[in-house]
Amino acid sequence: MLYEILDLYASHDRCLHDPLAIMAITDPQIIEFEERWVDIETGGQFSSGQSIADYRQSNDRFNVKVAIKLNHTLFIKRLIEILSSD
């Protein structure tokens, strides 16, 4: 079953979104975060339904932590450890 799930990931975009989202919570030291203001554009002026992050340094209002960098080697190592454990 695990092979089928990982094969499905590999056949589409090769990004392990779900395992990465879980590891962001359970093992956050593998990801570098920055605080940013993020809003959802709902008016259709820029892109309907898209998340828009404000990266201006002058903005001192933050509502989320945005993942900006991943330690790929550590992520894969931890994922293999998890998958191979009993």
PDB file with SEQRES, HELIX, SHEET and CRYST1 records, atoms N, CA, C and O in Angstrom:
SEQRES   1 A   86  MET LEU TYR GLU ILE LEU ASP LEU TYR ALA SER HIS ASP          
SEQRES   2 A   86  ARG CYS LEU HIS ASP PRO LEU ALA ILE MET ALA ILE THR          
SEQRES   3 A   86  ASP PRO GLN ILE ILE GLU PHE GLU GLU ARG TRP VAL ASP          
SEQRES   4 A   86  ILE GLU THR GLY GLY GLN PHE SER SER GLY GLN SER ILE          
SEQRES   5 A   86  ALA ASP TYR ARG GLN SER ASN ASP ARG PHE ASN VAL LYS          
SEQRES   6 A   86  VAL ALA ILE LYS LEU ASN HIS THR LEU PHE ILE LYS ARG          
SEQRES   7 A   86  LEU ILE GLU ILE LEU SER SER ASP                              
HELIX    1 AA1 LEU A    2  HIS A   12  1                                  11    
HELIX    2 AA2 HIS A   17  THR A   26  1                                  10    
HELIX    3 AA3 PRO A   28  ILE A   30  5                                   3    
HELIX    4 AA4 HIS A   72  SER A   84  1                                  13    
SHEET    1 AA1 3 SER A  51  ASP A  54  0                                        
SHEET    2 AA1 3 ILE A  31  ILE A  40 -1                                        
SHEET    3 AA1 3 VAL A  64  LEU A  70 -1                                        
CRYST1    1.000    1.000    1.000  90.00  90.00  90.00 P 1           1          
ATOM      1  N   MET A   1       0.824  -1.191   0.000  1.00  0.00           N  
ATOM      2  CA  MET A   1       0.000   0.000   0.000  1.00  0.00           C  
ATOM      3  C   MET A   1       0.871   1.258   0.000  1.00  0.00           C  
ATOM      4  O   MET A   1       0.593   2.218  -0.719  1.00  0.00           O  
ATOM      5  N   LEU A   2       1.929   1.239   0.818  1.00  0.00           N  
ATOM      6  CA  LEU A   2       2.831   2.384   0.877  1.00  0.00           C  
ATOM      7  C   LEU A   2       3.496   2.625  -0.468  1.00  0.00           C  
ATOM      8  O   LEU A   2       3.639   3.770  -0.898  1.00  0.00           O  
ATOM      9  N   TYR A   3       3.903   1.550  -1.134  1.00  0.00           N  
ATOM     10  CA  TYR A   3       4.507   1.678  -2.461  1.00  0.00           C  
ATOM     11  C   TYR A   3       3.535   2.369  -3.417  1.00  0.00           C  
ATOM     12  O   TYR A   3       3.939   3.247  -4.179  1.00  0.00           O  
ATOM     13  N   GLU A   4       2.263   1.983  -3.385  1.00  0.00           N  
ATOM     14  CA  GLU A   4       1.261   2.573  -4.271  1.00  0.00           C  
ATOM     15  C   GLU A   4       1.073   4.065  -3.984  1.00  0.00           C  
ATOM     16  O   GLU A   4       0.931   4.867  -4.907  1.00  0.00           O  
ATOM     17  N   ILE A   5       1.074   4.430  -2.706  1.00  0.00           N  
ATOM     18  CA  ILE A   5       0.914   5.843  -2.334  1.00  0.00           C  
ATOM     19  C   ILE A   5       2.106   6.657  -2.828  1.00  0.00           C  
ATOM     20  O   ILE A   5       1.927   7.704  -3.451  1.00  0.00           O  
ATOM     21  N   LEU A   6       3.327   6.179  -2.553  1.00  0.00           N  
ATOM     22  CA  LEU A   6       4.520   6.916  -2.984  1.00  0.00           C  
ATOM     23  C   LEU A   6       4.652   6.930  -4.503  1.00  0.00           C  
ATOM     24  O   LEU A   6       5.125   7.914  -5.071  1.00  0.00           O  
ATOM     25  N   ASP A   7       4.243   5.855  -5.165  1.00  0.00           N  
ATOM     26  CA  ASP A   7       4.261   5.812  -6.615  1.00  0.00           C  
ATOM     27  C   ASP A   7       3.296   6.842  -7.193  1.00  0.00           C  
ATOM     28  O   ASP A   7       3.581   7.457  -8.220  1.00  0.00           O  
ATOM     29  N   LEU A   8       2.160   7.027  -6.535  1.00  0.00           N  
ATOM     30  CA  LEU A   8       1.196   8.034  -6.974  1.00  0.00           C  
ATOM     31  C   LEU A   8       1.802   9.435  -6.866  1.00  0.00           C  
ATOM     32  O   LEU A   8       1.667  10.244  -7.784  1.00  0.00           O  
ATOM     33  N   TYR A   9       2.464   9.718  -5.751  1.00  0.00           N  
ATOM     34  CA  TYR A   9       3.156  11.008  -5.611  1.00  0.00           C  
ATOM     35  C   TYR A   9       4.155  11.196  -6.744  1.00  0.00           C  
ATOM     36  O   TYR A   9       4.158  12.233  -7.407  1.00  0.00           O  
ATOM     37  N   ALA A  10       5.006  10.193  -6.967  1.00  0.00           N  
ATOM     38  CA  ALA A  10       6.073  10.285  -7.962  1.00  0.00           C  
ATOM     39  C   ALA A  10       5.527  10.465  -9.373  1.00  0.00           C  
ATOM     40  O   ALA A  10       6.174  11.101 -10.206  1.00  0.00           O  
ATOM     41  N   SER A  11       4.359   9.920  -9.652  1.00  0.00           N  
ATOM     42  CA  SER A  11       3.816  10.011 -11.001  1.00  0.00           C  
ATOM     43  C   SER A  11       3.173  11.369 -11.286  1.00  0.00           C  
ATOM     44  O   SER A  11       2.896  11.683 -12.444  1.00  0.00           O  
ATOM     45  N   HIS A  12       2.930  12.178 -10.250  1.00  0.00           N  
ATOM     46  CA  HIS A  12       2.279  13.471 -10.469  1.00  0.00           C  
ATOM     47  C   HIS A  12       3.265  14.632 -10.386  1.00  0.00           C  
ATOM     48  O   HIS A  12       3.626  15.200 -11.417  1.00  0.00           O  
ATOM     49  N   ASP A  13       3.703  14.992  -9.195  1.00  0.00           N  
ATOM     50  CA  ASP A  13       4.597  16.148  -9.106  1.00  0.00           C  
ATOM     51  C   ASP A  13       5.813  15.918  -8.220  1.00  0.00           C  
ATOM     52  O   ASP A  13       6.618  16.828  -8.020  1.00  0.00           O  
ATOM     53  N   ARG A  14       5.951  14.723  -7.695  1.00  0.00           N  
ATOM     54  CA  ARG A  14       7.107  14.313  -6.884  1.00  0.00           C  
ATOM     55  C   ARG A  14       7.248  15.084  -5.573  1.00  0.00           C  
ATOM     56  O   ARG A  14       8.279  14.973  -4.910  1.00  0.00           O  
ATOM     57  N   CYS A  15       6.253  15.849  -5.189  1.00  0.00           N  
ATOM     58  CA  CYS A  15       6.290  16.579  -3.926  1.00  0.00           C  
ATOM     59  C   CYS A  15       5.503  15.804  -2.877  1.00  0.00           C  
ATOM     60  O   CYS A  15       4.372  15.384  -3.122  1.00  0.00           O  
ATOM     61  N   LEU A  16       6.090  15.622  -1.745  1.00  0.00           N  
ATOM     62  CA  LEU A  16       5.449  14.881  -0.658  1.00  0.00           C  
ATOM     63  C   LEU A  16       4.738  15.863   0.271  1.00  0.00           C  
ATOM     64  O   LEU A  16       5.155  16.068   1.411  1.00  0.00           O  
ATOM     65  N   HIS A  17       3.671  16.461  -0.226  1.00  0.00           N  
ATOM     66  CA  HIS A  17       2.973  17.516   0.504  1.00  0.00           C  
ATOM     67  C   HIS A  17       2.440  17.052   1.857  1.00  0.00           C  
ATOM     68  O   HIS A  17       2.661  17.715   2.870  1.00  0.00           O  
ATOM     69  N   ASP A  18       1.742  15.926   1.879  1.00  0.00           N  
ATOM     70  CA  ASP A  18       1.124  15.474   3.128  1.00  0.00           C  
ATOM     71  C   ASP A  18       2.158  15.094   4.182  1.00  0.00           C  
ATOM     72  O   ASP A  18       2.038  15.546   5.321  1.00  0.00           O  
ATOM     73  N   PRO A  19       3.172  14.282   3.858  1.00  0.00           N  
ATOM     74  CA  PRO A  19       4.192  13.979   4.875  1.00  0.00           C  
ATOM     75  C   PRO A  19       4.923  15.238   5.351  1.00  0.00           C  
ATOM     76  O   PRO A  19       5.267  15.352   6.527  1.00  0.00           O  
ATOM     77  N   LEU A  20       5.155  16.170   4.444  1.00  0.00           N  
ATOM     78  CA  LEU A  20       5.840  17.403   4.825  1.00  0.00           C  
ATOM     79  C   LEU A  20       4.976  18.241   5.768  1.00  0.00           C  
ATOM     80  O   LEU A  20       5.491  18.821   6.724  1.00  0.00           O  
ATOM     81  N   ALA A  21       3.682  18.310   5.513  1.00  0.00           N  
ATOM     82  CA  ALA A  21       2.778  19.071   6.393  1.00  0.00           C  
ATOM     83  C   ALA A  21       2.757  18.472   7.794  1.00  0.00           C  
ATOM     84  O   ALA A  21       2.759  19.200   8.786  1.00  0.00           O  
ATOM     85  N   ILE A  22       2.735  17.148   7.874  1.00  0.00           N  
ATOM     86  CA  ILE A  22       2.746  16.485   9.182  1.00  0.00           C  
ATOM     87  C   ILE A  22       4.079  16.727   9.883  1.00  0.00           C  
ATOM     88  O   ILE A  22       4.110  17.012  11.081  1.00  0.00           O  
ATOM     89  N   MET A  23       5.182  16.614   9.138  1.00  0.00           N  
ATOM     90  CA  MET A  23       6.491  16.808   9.748  1.00  0.00           C  
ATOM     91  C   MET A  23       6.735  18.264  10.149  1.00  0.00           C  
ATOM     92  O   MET A  23       7.529  18.528  11.052  1.00  0.00           O  
ATOM     93  N   ALA A  24       6.071  19.197   9.497  1.00  0.00           N  
ATOM     94  CA  ALA A  24       6.192  20.607   9.897  1.00  0.00           C  
ATOM     95  C   ALA A  24       5.689  20.810  11.313  1.00  0.00           C  
ATOM     96  O   ALA A  24       6.144  21.708  12.022  1.00  0.00           O  
ATOM     97  N   ILE A  25       4.740  19.965  11.723  1.00  0.00           N  
ATOM     98  CA  ILE A  25       4.198  20.044  13.080  1.00  0.00           C  
ATOM     99  C   ILE A  25       4.989  19.169  14.047  1.00  0.00           C  
ATOM    100  O   ILE A  25       5.305  19.594  15.159  1.00  0.00           O  
ATOM    101  N   THR A  26       5.308  17.946  13.621  1.00  0.00           N  
ATOM    102  CA  THR A  26       5.945  16.992  14.532  1.00  0.00           C  
ATOM    103  C   THR A  26       7.457  17.137  14.605  1.00  0.00           C  
ATOM    104  O   THR A  26       8.066  16.700  15.581  1.00  0.00           O  
ATOM    105  N   ASP A  27       8.076  17.738  13.597  1.00  0.00           N  
ATOM    106  CA  ASP A  27       9.535  17.834  13.528  1.00  0.00           C  
ATOM    107  C   ASP A  27       9.928  19.172  12.886  1.00  0.00           C  
ATOM    108  O   ASP A  27      10.614  19.183  11.864  1.00  0.00           O  
ATOM    109  N   PRO A  28       9.499  20.301  13.474  1.00  0.00           N  
ATOM    110  CA  PRO A  28       9.626  21.600  12.812  1.00  0.00           C  
ATOM    111  C   PRO A  28      11.062  22.086  12.594  1.00  0.00           C  
ATOM    112  O   PRO A  28      11.274  23.027  11.831  1.00  0.00           O  
ATOM    113  N   GLN A  29      12.050  21.467  13.247  1.00  0.00           N  
ATOM    114  CA  GLN A  29      13.422  21.932  13.061  1.00  0.00           C  
ATOM    115  C   GLN A  29      13.961  21.630  11.664  1.00  0.00           C  
ATOM    116  O   GLN A  29      15.024  22.133  11.302  1.00  0.00           O  
ATOM    117  N   ILE A  30      13.256  20.820  10.872  1.00  0.00           N  
ATOM    118  CA  ILE A  30      13.723  20.546   9.509  1.00  0.00           C  
ATOM    119  C   ILE A  30      13.307  21.650   8.538  1.00  0.00           C  
ATOM    120  O   ILE A  30      13.709  21.635   7.375  1.00  0.00           O  
ATOM    121  N   ILE A  31      12.507  22.603   9.007  1.00  0.00           N  
ATOM    122  CA  ILE A  31      11.989  23.663   8.150  1.00  0.00           C  
ATOM    123  C   ILE A  31      12.331  25.015   8.748  1.00  0.00           C  
ATOM    124  O   ILE A  31      12.241  25.209   9.960  1.00  0.00           O  
ATOM    125  N   GLU A  32      12.724  25.946   7.893  1.00  0.00           N  
ATOM    126  CA  GLU A  32      12.952  27.325   8.323  1.00  0.00           C  
ATOM    127  C   GLU A  32      11.683  28.118   8.028  1.00  0.00           C  
ATOM    128  O   GLU A  32      11.162  28.083   6.913  1.00  0.00           O  
ATOM    129  N   PHE A  33      11.194  28.828   9.031  1.00  0.00           N  
ATOM    130  CA  PHE A  33       9.950  29.594   8.908  1.00  0.00           C  
ATOM    131  C   PHE A  33      10.236  31.087   9.036  1.00  0.00           C  
ATOM    132  O   PHE A  33      11.205  31.490   9.679  1.00  0.00           O  
ATOM    133  N   GLU A  34       9.385  31.900   8.420  1.00  0.00           N  
ATOM    134  CA  GLU A  34       9.372  33.346   8.619  1.00  0.00           C  
ATOM    135  C   GLU A  34       7.941  33.762   8.916  1.00  0.00           C  
ATOM    136  O   GLU A  34       6.996  33.222   8.342  1.00  0.00           O  
ATOM    137  N   GLU A  35       7.789  34.720   9.811  1.00  0.00           N  
ATOM    138  CA  GLU A  35       6.463  35.251  10.103  1.00  0.00           C  
ATOM    139  C   GLU A  35       6.074  36.239   9.011  1.00  0.00           C  
ATOM    140  O   GLU A  35       6.862  37.110   8.642  1.00  0.00           O  
ATOM    141  N   ARG A  36       4.869  36.102   8.505  1.00  0.00           N  
ATOM    142  CA  ARG A  36       4.364  36.974   7.445  1.00  0.00           C  
ATOM    143  C   ARG A  36       2.869  37.198   7.623  1.00  0.00           C  
ATOM    144  O   ARG A  36       2.192  36.448   8.326  1.00  0.00           O  
ATOM    145  N   TRP A  37       2.372  38.235   6.978  1.00  0.00           N  
ATOM    146  CA  TRP A  37       0.933  38.433   6.872  1.00  0.00           C  
ATOM    147  C   TRP A  37       0.488  37.747   5.590  1.00  0.00           C  
ATOM    148  O   TRP A  37       0.997  38.045   4.509  1.00  0.00           O  
ATOM    149  N   VAL A  38      -0.462  36.830   5.712  1.00  0.00           N  
ATOM    150  CA  VAL A  38      -1.005  36.128   4.551  1.00  0.00           C  
ATOM    151  C   VAL A  38      -2.519  36.292   4.575  1.00  0.00           C  
ATOM    152  O   VAL A  38      -3.164  36.141   5.613  1.00  0.00           O  
ATOM    153  N   ASP A  39      -3.064  36.606   3.411  1.00  0.00           N  
ATOM    154  CA  ASP A  39      -4.505  36.774   3.283  1.00  0.00           C  
ATOM    155  C   ASP A  39      -4.962  36.019   2.038  1.00  0.00           C  
ATOM    156  O   ASP A  39      -4.158  35.687   1.166  1.00  0.00           O  
ATOM    157  N   ILE A  40      -6.239  35.758   1.973  1.00  0.00           N  
ATOM    158  CA  ILE A  40      -6.822  35.093   0.816  1.00  0.00           C  
ATOM    159  C   ILE A  40      -7.525  36.146  -0.036  1.00  0.00           C  
ATOM    160  O   ILE A  40      -8.399  36.864   0.450  1.00  0.00           O  
ATOM    161  N   GLU A  41      -7.143  36.231  -1.294  1.00  0.00           N  
ATOM    162  CA  GLU A  41      -7.730  37.204  -2.208  1.00  0.00           C  
ATOM    163  C   GLU A  41      -9.062  36.635  -2.709  1.00  0.00           C  
ATOM    164  O   GLU A  41      -9.089  35.671  -3.475  1.00  0.00           O  
ATOM    165  N   THR A  42     -10.152  37.241  -2.268  1.00  0.00           N  
ATOM    166  CA  THR A  42     -11.477  36.714  -2.606  1.00  0.00           C  
ATOM    167  C   THR A  42     -12.255  37.599  -3.576  1.00  0.00           C  
ATOM    168  O   THR A  42     -13.325  37.205  -4.042  1.00  0.00           O  
ATOM    169  N   GLY A  43     -11.747  38.763  -3.882  1.00  0.00           N  
ATOM    170  CA  GLY A  43     -12.487  39.679  -4.745  1.00  0.00           C  
ATOM    171  C   GLY A  43     -12.255  39.474  -6.226  1.00  0.00           C  
ATOM    172  O   GLY A  43     -12.959  40.064  -7.045  1.00  0.00           O  
ATOM    173  N   GLY A  44     -11.284  38.651  -6.591  1.00  0.00           N  
ATOM    174  CA  GLY A  44     -10.996  38.426  -7.997  1.00  0.00           C  
ATOM    175  C   GLY A  44     -10.156  39.515  -8.640  1.00  0.00           C  
ATOM    176  O   GLY A  44      -9.955  39.500  -9.854  1.00  0.00           O  
ATOM    177  N   GLN A  45      -9.657  40.466  -7.843  1.00  0.00           N  
ATOM    178  CA  GLN A  45      -8.859  41.554  -8.398  1.00  0.00           C  
ATOM    179  C   GLN A  45      -7.494  41.064  -8.861  1.00  0.00           C  
ATOM    180  O   GLN A  45      -7.006  41.498  -9.905  1.00  0.00           O  
ATOM    181  N   PHE A  46      -6.873  40.169  -8.103  1.00  0.00           N  
ATOM    182  CA  PHE A  46      -5.547  39.671  -8.449  1.00  0.00           C  
ATOM    183  C   PHE A  46      -5.589  38.195  -8.867  1.00  0.00           C  
ATOM    184  O   PHE A  46      -5.079  37.822  -9.924  1.00  0.00           O  
ATOM    185  N   SER A  47      -6.193  37.382  -8.036  1.00  0.00           N  
ATOM    186  CA  SER A  47      -6.290  35.946  -8.321  1.00  0.00           C  
ATOM    187  C   SER A  47      -7.283  35.346  -7.339  1.00  0.00           C  
ATOM    188  O   SER A  47      -6.966  35.181  -6.161  1.00  0.00           O  
ATOM    189  N   SER A  48      -8.426  35.034  -7.788  1.00  0.00           N  
ATOM    190  CA  SER A  48      -9.516  34.598  -6.919  1.00  0.00           C  
ATOM    191  C   SER A  48      -9.167  33.330  -6.153  1.00  0.00           C  
ATOM    192  O   SER A  48      -8.889  32.286  -6.744  1.00  0.00           O  
ATOM    193  N   GLY A  49      -9.188  33.438  -4.821  1.00  0.00           N  
ATOM    194  CA  GLY A  49      -8.961  32.290  -3.958  1.00  0.00           C  
ATOM    195  C   GLY A  49      -7.519  31.981  -3.642  1.00  0.00           C  
ATOM    196  O   GLY A  49      -7.247  31.009  -2.936  1.00  0.00           O  
ATOM    197  N   GLN A  50      -6.589  32.762  -4.134  1.00  0.00           N  
ATOM    198  CA  GLN A  50      -5.167  32.478  -3.898  1.00  0.00           C  
ATOM    199  C   GLN A  50      -4.683  33.113  -2.604  1.00  0.00           C  
ATOM    200  O   GLN A  50      -5.131  34.194  -2.221  1.00  0.00           O  
ATOM    201  N   SER A  51      -3.756  32.425  -1.933  1.00  0.00           N  
ATOM    202  CA  SER A  51      -3.100  32.980  -0.750  1.00  0.00           C  
ATOM    203  C   SER A  51      -2.080  34.012  -1.205  1.00  0.00           C  
ATOM    204  O   SER A  51      -1.260  33.743  -2.083  1.00  0.00           O  
ATOM    205  N   ILE A  52      -2.135  35.188  -0.604  1.00  0.00           N  
ATOM    206  CA  ILE A  52      -1.220  36.278  -0.947  1.00  0.00           C  
ATOM    207  C   ILE A  52      -0.421  36.628   0.301  1.00  0.00           C  
ATOM    208  O   ILE A  52      -0.994  37.006   1.323  1.00  0.00           O  
ATOM    209  N   ALA A  53       0.912  36.503   0.221  1.00  0.00           N  
ATOM    210  CA  ALA A  53       1.796  36.827   1.346  1.00  0.00           C  
ATOM    211  C   ALA A  53       2.381  38.209   1.147  1.00  0.00           C  
ATOM    212  O   ALA A  53       2.773  38.580   0.040  1.00  0.00           O  
ATOM    213  N   ASP A  54       2.436  38.968   2.232  1.00  0.00           N  
ATOM    214  CA  ASP A  54       3.035  40.303   2.214  1.00  0.00           C  
ATOM    215  C   ASP A  54       4.473  40.172   2.694  1.00  0.00           C  
ATOM    216  O   ASP A  54       4.712  39.919   3.875  1.00  0.00           O  
ATOM    217  N   TYR A  55       5.434  40.342   1.789  1.00  0.00           N  
ATOM    218  CA  TYR A  55       6.845  40.186   2.117  1.00  0.00           C  
ATOM    219  C   TYR A  55       7.558  41.515   2.363  1.00  0.00           C  
ATOM    220  O   TYR A  55       8.783  41.546   2.479  1.00  0.00           O  
ATOM    221  N   ARG A  56       6.813  42.596   2.443  1.00  0.00           N  
ATOM    222  CA  ARG A  56       7.456  43.885   2.720  1.00  0.00           C  
ATOM    223  C   ARG A  56       8.027  43.878   4.131  1.00  0.00           C  
ATOM    224  O   ARG A  56       7.351  43.480   5.080  1.00  0.00           O  
ATOM    225  N   GLN A  57       9.243  44.309   4.264  1.00  0.00           N  
ATOM    226  CA  GLN A  57       9.909  44.350   5.572  1.00  0.00           C  
ATOM    227  C   GLN A  57       9.270  45.357   6.510  1.00  0.00           C  
ATOM    228  O   GLN A  57       9.389  45.229   7.728  1.00  0.00           O  
ATOM    229  N   SER A  58       8.590  46.364   5.955  1.00  0.00           N  
ATOM    230  CA  SER A  58       7.990  47.396   6.805  1.00  0.00           C  
ATOM    231  C   SER A  58       6.709  46.916   7.490  1.00  0.00           C  
ATOM    232  O   SER A  58       6.219  47.562   8.416  1.00  0.00           O  
ATOM    233  N   ASN A  59       6.170  45.789   7.037  1.00  0.00           N  
ATOM    234  CA  ASN A  59       4.934  45.286   7.628  1.00  0.00           C  
ATOM    235  C   ASN A  59       5.265  44.570   8.938  1.00  0.00           C  
ATOM    236  O   ASN A  59       5.960  43.554   8.931  1.00  0.00           O  
ATOM    237  N   ASP A  60       4.771  45.095  10.058  1.00  0.00           N  
ATOM    238  CA  ASP A  60       5.049  44.472  11.356  1.00  0.00           C  
ATOM    239  C   ASP A  60       3.864  43.659  11.857  1.00  0.00           C  
ATOM    240  O   ASP A  60       3.852  43.235  13.013  1.00  0.00           O  
ATOM    241  N   ARG A  61       2.867  43.437  11.003  1.00  0.00           N  
ATOM    242  CA  ARG A  61       1.713  42.607  11.356  1.00  0.00           C  
ATOM    243  C   ARG A  61       1.905  41.223  10.737  1.00  0.00           C  
ATOM    244  O   ARG A  61       2.130  41.099   9.533  1.00  0.00           O  
ATOM    245  N   PHE A  62       1.817  40.197  11.562  1.00  0.00           N  
ATOM    246  CA  PHE A  62       1.993  38.835  11.086  1.00  0.00           C  
ATOM    247  C   PHE A  62       0.843  37.972  11.589  1.00  0.00           C  
ATOM    248  O   PHE A  62       0.373  38.142  12.714  1.00  0.00           O  
ATOM    249  N   ASN A  63       0.394  37.043  10.749  1.00  0.00           N  
ATOM    250  CA  ASN A  63      -0.670  36.140  11.186  1.00  0.00           C  
ATOM    251  C   ASN A  63      -0.333  34.664  10.939  1.00  0.00           C  
ATOM    252  O   ASN A  63      -1.080  33.784  11.367  1.00  0.00           O  
ATOM    253  N   VAL A  64       0.769  34.387  10.262  1.00  0.00           N  
ATOM    254  CA  VAL A  64       1.166  32.995  10.023  1.00  0.00           C  
ATOM    255  C   VAL A  64       2.681  32.872   9.956  1.00  0.00           C  
ATOM    256  O   VAL A  64       3.396  33.853   9.755  1.00  0.00           O  
ATOM    257  N   LYS A  65       3.148  31.653  10.128  1.00  0.00           N  
ATOM    258  CA  LYS A  65       4.543  31.324   9.856  1.00  0.00           C  
ATOM    259  C   LYS A  65       4.583  30.635   8.503  1.00  0.00           C  
ATOM    260  O   LYS A  65       3.894  29.639   8.287  1.00  0.00           O  
ATOM    261  N   VAL A  66       5.385  31.161   7.596  1.00  0.00           N  
ATOM    262  CA  VAL A  66       5.492  30.636   6.239  1.00  0.00           C  
ATOM    263  C   VAL A  66       6.781  29.815   6.140  1.00  0.00           C  
ATOM    264  O   VAL A  66       7.855  30.285   6.513  1.00  0.00           O  
ATOM    265  N   ALA A  67       6.663  28.597   5.640  1.00  0.00           N  
ATOM    266  CA  ALA A  67       7.839  27.758   5.430  1.00  0.00           C  
ATOM    267  C   ALA A  67       8.599  28.298   4.229  1.00  0.00           C  
ATOM    268  O   ALA A  67       8.031  28.447   3.147  1.00  0.00           O  
ATOM    269  N   ILE A  68       9.894  28.596   4.418  1.00  0.00           N  
ATOM    270  CA  ILE A  68      10.673  29.163   3.316  1.00  0.00           C  
ATOM    271  C   ILE A  68      11.848  28.286   2.896  1.00  0.00           C  
ATOM    272  O   ILE A  68      12.393  28.455   1.805  1.00  0.00           O  
ATOM    273  N   LYS A  69      12.241  27.350   3.762  1.00  0.00           N  
ATOM    274  CA  LYS A  69      13.400  26.524   3.424  1.00  0.00           C  
ATOM    275  C   LYS A  69      13.265  25.172   4.120  1.00  0.00           C  
ATOM    276  O   LYS A  69      12.868  25.092   5.282  1.00  0.00           O  
ATOM    277  N   LEU A  70      13.602  24.115   3.387  1.00  0.00           N  
ATOM    278  CA  LEU A  70      13.515  22.755   3.906  1.00  0.00           C  
ATOM    279  C   LEU A  70      14.886  22.111   3.894  1.00  0.00           C  
ATOM    280  O   LEU A  70      15.627  22.225   2.917  1.00  0.00           O  
ATOM    281  N   ASN A  71      15.225  21.429   4.988  1.00  0.00           N  
ATOM    282  CA  ASN A  71      16.421  20.594   5.014  1.00  0.00           C  
ATOM    283  C   ASN A  71      16.033  19.265   4.360  1.00  0.00           C  
ATOM    284  O   ASN A  71      15.572  18.348   5.039  1.00  0.00           O  
ATOM    285  N   HIS A  72      16.222  19.167   3.039  1.00  0.00           N  
ATOM    286  CA  HIS A  72      15.776  18.006   2.266  1.00  0.00           C  
ATOM    287  C   HIS A  72      16.396  16.705   2.769  1.00  0.00           C  
ATOM    288  O   HIS A  72      15.711  15.690   2.896  1.00  0.00           O  
ATOM    289  N   THR A  73      17.682  16.744   3.051  1.00  0.00           N  
ATOM    290  CA  THR A  73      18.378  15.536   3.487  1.00  0.00           C  
ATOM    291  C   THR A  73      17.784  15.009   4.781  1.00  0.00           C  
ATOM    292  O   THR A  73      17.513  13.814   4.900  1.00  0.00           O  
ATOM    293  N   LEU A  74      17.581  15.889   5.746  1.00  0.00           N  
ATOM    294  CA  LEU A  74      17.015  15.476   7.028  1.00  0.00           C  
ATOM    295  C   LEU A  74      15.559  15.024   6.872  1.00  0.00           C  
ATOM    296  O   LEU A  74      15.131  14.079   7.534  1.00  0.00           O  
ATOM    297  N   PHE A  75      14.804  15.688   6.008  1.00  0.00           N  
ATOM    298  CA  PHE A  75      13.412  15.293   5.767  1.00  0.00           C  
ATOM    299  C   PHE A  75      13.342  13.862   5.236  1.00  0.00           C  
ATOM    300  O   PHE A  75      12.575  13.049   5.753  1.00  0.00           O  
ATOM    301  N   ILE A  76      14.131  13.549   4.213  1.00  0.00           N  
ATOM    302  CA  ILE A  76      14.118  12.204   3.633  1.00  0.00           C  
ATOM    303  C   ILE A  76      14.606  11.182   4.656  1.00  0.00           C  
ATOM    304  O   ILE A  76      14.046  10.090   4.760  1.00  0.00           O  
ATOM    305  N   LYS A  77      15.653  11.534   5.413  1.00  0.00           N  
ATOM    306  CA  LYS A  77      16.174  10.622   6.438  1.00  0.00           C  
ATOM    307  C   LYS A  77      15.086  10.300   7.466  1.00  0.00           C  
ATOM    308  O   LYS A  77      14.869   9.134   7.794  1.00  0.00           O  
ATOM    309  N   ARG A  78      14.407  11.325   7.971  1.00  0.00           N  
ATOM    310  CA  ARG A  78      13.359  11.120   8.972  1.00  0.00           C  
ATOM    311  C   ARG A  78      12.170  10.345   8.386  1.00  0.00           C  
ATOM    312  O   ARG A  78      11.579   9.500   9.059  1.00  0.00           O  
ATOM    313  N   LEU A  79      11.831  10.638   7.139  1.00  0.00           N  
ATOM    314  CA  LEU A  79      10.723   9.934   6.505  1.00  0.00           C  
ATOM    315  C   LEU A  79      11.034   8.443   6.379  1.00  0.00           C  
ATOM    316  O   LEU A  79      10.178   7.605   6.662  1.00  0.00           O  
ATOM    317  N   ILE A  80      12.242   8.114   5.962  1.00  0.00           N  
ATOM    318  CA  ILE A  80      12.645   6.708   5.853  1.00  0.00           C  
ATOM    319  C   ILE A  80      12.650   6.038   7.225  1.00  0.00           C  
ATOM    320  O   ILE A  80      12.222   4.892   7.360  1.00  0.00           O  
ATOM    321  N   GLU A  81      13.135   6.752   8.244  1.00  0.00           N  
ATOM    322  CA  GLU A  81      13.112   6.207   9.610  1.00  0.00           C  
ATOM    323  C   GLU A  81      11.680   5.892  10.049  1.00  0.00           C  
ATOM    324  O   GLU A  81      11.417   4.833  10.619  1.00  0.00           O  
ATOM    325  N   ILE A  82      10.778   6.801   9.783  1.00  0.00           N  
ATOM    326  CA  ILE A  82       9.376   6.613  10.179  1.00  0.00           C  
ATOM    327  C   ILE A  82       8.756   5.441   9.425  1.00  0.00           C  
ATOM    328  O   ILE A  82       8.076   4.603  10.017  1.00  0.00           O  
ATOM    329  N   LEU A  83       8.990   5.388   8.137  1.00  0.00           N  
ATOM    330  CA  LEU A  83       8.398   4.340   7.313  1.00  0.00           C  
ATOM    331  C   LEU A  83       8.978   2.953   7.594  1.00  0.00           C  
ATOM    332  O   LEU A  83       8.308   1.942   7.380  1.00  0.00           O  
ATOM    333  N   SER A  84      10.213   2.908   8.069  1.00  0.00           N  
ATOM    334  CA  SER A  84      10.836   1.605   8.316  1.00  0.00           C  
ATOM    335  C   SER A  84      10.690   1.146   9.762  1.00  0.00           C  
ATOM    336  O   SER A  84      11.107   0.037  10.097  1.00  0.00           O  
ATOM    337  N   SER A  85      10.112   1.970  10.621  1.00  0.00           N  
ATOM    338  CA  SER A  85       9.923   1.559  12.014  1.00  0.00           C  
ATOM    339  C   SER A  85       8.711   0.649  12.146  1.00  0.00           C  
ATOM    340  O   SER A  85       7.830   0.635  11.286  1.00  0.00           O  
ATOM    341  N   ASP A  86       8.682  -0.102  13.227  1.00  0.00           N  
ATOM    342  CA  ASP A  86       7.554  -1.026  13.458  1.00  0.00           C  
ATOM    343  C   ASP A  86       6.324  -0.304  13.923  1.00  0.00           C  
ATOM    344  O   ASP A  86       5.292  -0.932  14.162  1.00  0.00           O  
TER     345      ASP A  86                                                      
END                                                                             
